[in-house]
Amino acid sequence: MLSRPDLPESLESLHASLRAGKTSRTDLIADAAARAASPAGKAVYLHTTFDAASQVARAADAAAHTGKPLHPLAGLPVSVKDLYDVAGEVTRAASAARQDAAPATADAAVVARLRTAGAALVGRTNMTEFAFSGVGINPHFGTPVNPCDGTTARIPGGSSSGAAVSVALGTAVAALGSDTGGSIRIPAALCGITGYKPTARRVPLTGAYPLSYTLDTACAMARTLSDCIAVDGIIADAPVIPVVAAPTALRLAIPRQLVLDDMDDVVARAFERAIGRLSAAGVRVEHVDMPELAELAGLNAAGGFSAPEAFSHHRALLATHRDRYDPRVLSRIERGAAMSAADYIALHRARLDWIARMEARLAPFDAVVCPTVPMVAPPIAPLVTDDALFFRTNGLLLRNTSAFNFLDGCSVSLPCQAPDELPVGLMLSHGPMRDAHLLGTALALESIVQPSQHAG
């Protein structure tokens, strides 16, 4: 049985209700706390701060009554992935190996910016240990259950697993997460919400526990793209002003290579329907050759950037706490020990060449369009017990999204499923620092790919 949680309204709708006196920020925090404490909220948070968030909300309510201008997120519940430092709290990155780490002495840069904007931080969300998987299973602290199926316990996607469920359950209006190979867009797609991965260099990573120094991106997920943009406007060094064009002026590319392989029936049906709607709205959609995508498996065969960069960071901790690691995460980190400095440098140089060729390929188009992931969320239970199934699923979940991390690009995942379907994400992507244009394109198309997205 499909379950459609009573999602929090978009920021626009929430503010209309606040102005009309139908609710208050304090009430919204209380509702979020109740949802987090429900059975569906199990394993979503590793630590909650709803009491402190309620104080922030009350202050924002009082300021609003005096007519003081406030940021749209002021006093509203926002969750924080467990890899970001919060002053006075231990940043475990959802690992038992960091249980005895010292508390952070300062907020991560992005957390500090959210706090300055007045966001009511409601807690630290669960995640894949050290952010090293797209599945979302955590053997130490439990796995948040995807709220979109009331019968079968399905994965939330990862690594920002609790972040996605915090929004999908209505315990947060937005969730601060991260995206190294798809860790925002994968769980957003599987949980039926929206995720935005900006060009990595736009958002500071100071105070974030690293996975890959080359690929890590600080970013957020929320109910709508406008809400994601609102969060990005706080955490990024400079806000993006989307360049919006009429749908009839837009040209999208569907790659013939890689991204349409191995789609399950639900994803294939939803993707075909979304493309049909876009075409009917006057968007030019073209199937094009992008042979560079077929090169990615070979380029990353030795572990890509994440394995050696993670191993470099983890060497000291592994020497003392190796037995506390999730064995599946450990195996991926330890692959990095085998990469030579020469091979690592060669990978960087090969990436620059690949990016240049891909940028030339993408230049005539406003975005690449494809499914975010080729499957709907699979059940948790088989993935817990079957290593081969786990790693095969993980590879498929990461395949499409990770291409645009390797590109150093920007990318969004928009829900495109029908009301009677499990969530499916439609991904729009482009190259480095094309965020303003990509976001404008996505804003123009958001209501077309799922007209009911802003209803109700």
C-alpha positions in Angstrom: 0.0 0.0 0.0 1.4 3.4 -1.0 1.6 5.9 1.8 1.5 9.6 1.1 2.7 11.4 4.2 1.0 14.7 5.0 4.0 16.7 3.7 4.8 20.1 5.1 3.6 22.8 2.8 6.1 24.7 0.6 7.6 27.8 2.2 5.3 30.0 0.1 2.2 28.2 1.4 3.5 28.1 4.9 4.0 31.9 4.9 0.6 32.4 3.6 -0.8 30.4 6.5 1.5 32.3 9.0 0.3 35.7 7.6 -3.4 34.5 7.9 -2.9 33.5 11.5 -3.8 29.9 10.7 -0.6 28.6 12.4 2.5 29.8 14.1 6.2 28.9 13.9 5.9 27.5 17.4 3.1 25.3 16.4 5.0 24.0 13.4 7.9 23.0 15.6 5.6 21.2 17.9 4.1 19.3 15.0 7.5 18.5 13.7 8.5 17.1 17.1 5.4 14.9 17.2 6.1 13.5 13.8 9.7 12.8 14.7 8.6 10.9 17.9 6.1 8.8 15.9 7.0 5.2 14.9 7.7 6.4 11.4 10.4 8.7 12.8 12.5 5.8 14.2 16.2 6.1 13.2 15.6 9.4 11.3 17.5 11.5 13.9 20.6 10.6 15.9 20.0 13.6 18.2 17.1 16.1 18.4 17.0 19.7 19.6 13.3 20.5 19.4 13.3 22.4 22.7 15.9 24.8 21.4 14.2 25.0 18.1 10.9 25.9 19.8 12.7 28.9 21.5 13.9 30.1 18.1 10.4 29.7 16.7 8.9 31.7 19.6 11.4 34.5 19.1 10.6 34.5 15.3 6.9 34.6 16.0 7.3 37.6 18.4 9.5 39.4 15.8 7.0 38.8 13.1 4.2 40.3 15.2 6.2 43.5 15.5 6.6 43.7 11.7 10.3 42.9 11.7 11.4 41.5 8.4 12.5 37.9 8.6 14.2 35.4 6.4 11.7 32.9 4.9 13.3 30.1 7.0 13.3 32.0 10.2 11.7 30.0 13.0 11.0 27.0 10.7 12.3 23.5 11.3 15.5 22.5 9.4 17.4 19.3 10.0 21.2 18.9 9.7 23.0 15.8 8.4 25.3 14.2 11.0 28.5 15.1 9.1 28.3 18.8 9.9 29.8 20.3 13.0 27.3 21.9 15.4 29.0 23.6 18.3 28.9 21.5 21.5 27.9 18.3 19.7 29.8 15.3 18.5 30.0 14.9 14.7 29.9 11.1 14.4 29.1 10.9 10.7 26.8 8.1 11.9 29.7 5.9 12.8 30.4 3.9 16.0 34.1 4.6 15.3 33.5 8.3 16.3 31.4 7.7 19.4 34.2 9.0 21.6 35.2 12.0 19.4 35.4 15.4 21.0 32.4 17.8 20.6 32.8 20.4 17.9 34.0 23.8 19.1 32.2 25.7 16.4 29.4 25.4 13.8 30.2 24.3 10.3 30.1 27.3 8.0 26.8 26.2 6.4 25.3 25.5 9.9 26.4 28.9 11.1 24.8 30.6 8.1 21.5 28.7 8.7 21.5 29.8 12.3 22.2 33.4 11.4 19.2 33.3 9.0 17.1 32.3 12.0 16.4 28.6 11.0 15.2 26.5 13.9 17.6 23.6 13.8 15.7 20.5 15.0 18.4 17.8 15.1 21.1 15.7 13.5 19.9 13.3 10.9 21.0 9.7 10.4 23.1 8.8 7.3 25.1 6.1 5.7 28.3 5.7 7.8 30.8 8.3 6.6 28.5 9.1 3.6 29.9 6.2 1.6 26.9 4.6 0.0 23.8 5.5 -2.0 21.6 2.9 -0.3 21.1 4.5 3.2 21.5 1.4 5.4 23.2 2.0 8.7 24.0 -1.1 10.9 25.0 1.0 13.9 22.0 3.3 14.4 19.3 1.7 12.3 18.0 2.6 8.8 15.3 5.3 8.4 12.3 3.7 6.6 11.1 5.4 3.4 7.7 6.8 4.4 6.2 6.4 0.9 5.1 2.7 1.3 2.9 1.7 4.3 3.3 -2.0 3.7 7.0 -2.7 2.8 10.0 -1.2 4.6 12.0 0.3 1.7 15.3 2.0 1.7 15.4 5.8 1.9 18.4 6.1 -0.3 21.7 7.6 0.8 23.9 8.8 2.0 21.5 11.6 3.3 19.0 9.1 4.4 17.6 10.7 7.5 17.7 14.1 5.8 15.3 12.9 3.1 13.0 11.2 5.5 13.0 14.2 7.8 11.4 16.2 5.0 9.2 13.5 3.6 7.7 12.9 7.1 7.2 16.5 7.7 9.7 16.9 10.6 11.6 19.6 8.7 10.7 22.0 5.9 14.3 21.6 4.5 17.2 19.3 5.3 20.9 20.1 5.1 22.7 17.2 3.5 25.6 16.6 1.2 26.2 15.1 -2.3 29.4 13.4 -3.3 28.0 10.9 -5.9 24.3 11.5 -5.5 23.7 11.7 -1.8 21.1 14.5 -2.0 19.4 13.5 -5.3 19.2 9.7 -4.7 17.2 9.9 -1.4 15.2 12.9 -2.7 14.1 10.8 -5.7 13.3 7.7 -3.7 11.4 9.6 -1.0 9.4 11.8 -3.4 10.9 15.2 -2.6 13.2 17.7 -4.4 17.0 17.8 -4.2 19.5 20.3 -5.6 23.2 19.7 -6.0 25.0 23.0 -6.8 28.4 23.3 -8.3 30.6 22.2 -5.4 32.8 25.3 -5.2 29.8 27.6 -4.5 29.2 26.3 -1.0 31.9 26.1 1.8 32.7 22.7 3.4 34.5 24.1 6.5 33.3 22.0 9.4 32.0 19.1 7.3 33.4 15.6 7.8 34.9 14.7 4.4 34.4 11.8 2.1 36.0 13.1 -1.0 37.8 16.4 -1.0 37.3 16.6 -4.8 33.6 15.8 -5.0 31.9 16.7 -1.7 29.1 19.2 -2.1 27.1 20.9 0.7 23.5 21.2 -0.3 19.9 20.7 0.6 16.6 19.0 -0.1 13.1 20.3 0.4 9.6 19.9 -0.9 10.0 22.2 -3.9 12.8 23.6 -6.0 12.1 27.1 -4.8 12.6 25.9 -1.2 15.9 24.3 -2.2 17.0 27.6 -3.8 16.0 29.5 -0.6 18.3 27.3 1.4 21.1 27.6 -1.2 20.8 31.3 -0.9 21.8 31.1 2.7 24.5 28.5 2.7 26.3 29.4 -0.6 28.9 32.1 -0.8 26.7 34.0 -3.2 23.0 33.4 -4.0 22.0 32.3 -7.5 19.4 34.3 -9.4 17.7 31.7 -11.7 17.5 32.6 -15.4 14.0 31.4 -16.3 12.9 30.9 -19.9 9.6 29.9 -21.4 9.4 26.1 -21.9 9.1 26.6 -25.7 12.6 28.2 -25.6 14.2 25.2 -23.9 16.2 22.4 -25.4 16.9 19.2 -23.5 19.3 16.3 -24.2 18.5 12.7 -23.4 21.8 10.7 -23.6 21.7 7.5 -25.5 24.5 6.0 -23.4 24.2 4.7 -19.8 21.5 6.7 -18.1 18.5 4.8 -19.6 19.9 1.3 -19.0 18.3 -1.1 -16.5 15.2 1.1 -15.7 12.5 -0.8 -13.9 9.0 -0.6 -15.2 7.8 2.2 -12.8 10.7 4.5 -13.6 10.5 3.8 -17.3 6.7 4.7 -17.3 7.2 7.8 -15.2 10.1 9.0 -17.3 8.3 8.4 -20.6 5.2 10.3 -19.2 7.4 13.2 -18.0 9.1 13.5 -21.4 5.7 13.4 -23.1 4.5 16.3 -21.0 7.6 18.3 -21.7 7.3 17.7 -25.4 3.6 18.6 -25.3 4.5 21.9 -23.6 6.8 22.8 -26.4 10.1 21.8 -25.0 12.5 20.4 -27.6 13.7 17.1 -26.3 16.4 15.3 -28.3 18.1 11.9 -27.9 21.8 12.5 -28.4 25.0 10.5 -28.3 27.2 11.2 -25.2 29.9 8.5 -25.5 31.8 10.2 -22.7 29.3 8.7 -20.3 30.4 5.2 -21.3 34.0 6.1 -20.2 33.1 6.7 -16.6 33.3 3.1 -15.4 36.8 2.7 -16.8 37.9 6.1 -15.4 36.7 5.2 -11.9 37.6 1.5 -11.9 40.2 1.8 -9.3 37.8 3.5 -6.8 37.6 7.0 -8.3 38.3 10.0 -6.0 36.3 8.9 -3.0 38.3 5.7 -2.1 41.8 7.2 -2.0 40.7 10.5 -0.5 38.6 8.7 2.2 41.5 6.4 2.9 43.9 9.3 3.3 41.5 10.9 5.9 40.7 7.6 7.7 44.1 6.1 8.1 44.6 7.2 11.7 41.1 6.2 12.8 41.4 2.9 11.1 44.5 2.1 13.1 42.6 2.3 16.3 38.9 1.7 15.5 38.8 -0.5 12.4 36.6 -3.1 14.1 33.9 -0.4 14.6 33.4 0.3 10.9 30.5 -1.0 8.8 32.3 -3.7 6.9 30.7 -2.6 3.6 32.0 1.0 4.1 35.3 -0.3 5.3 35.8 -2.3 2.1 35.2 0.7 -0.1 37.5 3.0 2.0 40.4 0.4 2.0 40.3 0.2 -1.8 41.9 3.6 -1.7 45.1 2.2 -0.2 46.0 0.5 -3.5 45.9 3.6 -5.6 49.3 5.1 -6.3 50.0 8.8 -6.3 50.8 8.6 -10.1 47.4 7.0 -10.7 45.6 9.6 -8.6 47.2 12.4 -10.4 46.4 10.8 -13.8 42.8 10.5 -12.7 42.7 14.2 -12.0 44.2 15.0 -15.4 41.8 12.6 -17.2 38.9 14.2 -15.4 39.8 17.7 -16.7 39.9 16.3 -20.2 36.6 14.5 -19.8 34.9 17.7 -18.4 36.1 19.7 -21.3 34.7 17.2 -23.8 31.4 17.0 -21.9 31.0 20.7 -21.6 31.4 21.0 -25.4 28.8 18.2 -25.8 26.3 20.0 -23.5 26.8 23.5 -24.8 23.8 23.5 -27.3 21.4 22.4 -24.5 19.7 23.9 -21.5 20.0 20.7 -19.6 20.6 16.9 -19.7 17.5 15.1 -18.7 17.3 11.5 -17.4 15.9 9.5 -14.5 17.7 10.3 -11.2 17.9 6.6 -10.4 16.8 3.7 -12.6 14.7 2.0 -9.9 12.1 2.8 -7.2 13.2 2.2 -3.6 13.8 -1.5 -3.1 13.0 -3.3 0.2 15.5 -3.0 3.0 15.6 -6.6 4.3 17.3 -8.4 1.3 19.9 -5.6 1.1 20.9 -6.1 4.7 21.7 -9.8 4.3 23.0 -10.0 0.7 26.3 -8.3 0.0 26.3 -8.9 -3.7 22.7 -7.5 -4.0 23.7 -4.5 -1.9 26.7 -3.5 -4.0 24.9 -4.1 -7.3 22.0 -1.9 -6.0 24.4 0.7 -4.7 26.1 0.9 -8.1 22.8 1.4 -9.9 21.6 4.0 -7.5 24.8 6.0 -8.0 25.3 5.5 -11.7 23.4 8.5 -13.1 23.9 11.0 -10.4 27.7 10.4 -10.0 28.3 11.4 -13.6 27.5 15.0 -12.8 29.7 15.0 -9.7 32.5 13.9 -11.9 31.6 16.7 -14.3 31.8 19.2 -11.4 28.4 20.2 -12.5 25.0 21.2 -11.0 21.9 19.0 -10.9 18.4 18.8 -9.6 16.0 15.9 -8.9 12.3 16.6 -9.3 9.5 14.2 -8.4 7.7 12.9 -11.5 5.6 10.0 -10.3 1.9 9.6 -10.5 -0.1 9.6 -7.3 -0.5 5.8 -7.3 3.3 5.1 -8.0 6.3 4.9 -5.7 8.5 8.0 -6.0 10.5 8.6 -9.2 12.9 11.4 -9.7 13.6 13.3 -13.0 17.1 14.7 -13.1 18.1 17.9 -14.9 21.8 18.6 -15.0 24.5 20.8 -16.6 28.1 21.7 -16.3 30.2 23.7 -13.8 28.8 27.1 -12.7 25.7 26.7 -14.9 23.5 26.9 -11.7 21.6 30.0 -12.6 20.6 28.7 -16.0 19.9 25.1 -14.8 17.7 26.4 -11.9 15.8 28.6 -14.3 15.2 25.7 -16.6 14.1 23.4 -13.7 11.7 26.1 -12.3 10.1 26.4 -15.8 9.6 22.7 -16.0 8.8 21.7 -12.4 5.0 22.0 -12.7 5.0 20.3 -16.1 6.6 17.1 -15.1 4.3 16.8 -12.1 1.4 19.2 -12.3 0.1 18.2 -8.9 3.4 19.0 -7.2 2.2 22.3 -5.7 -1.4 21.3 -5.1 -2.8 20.3 -1.8 
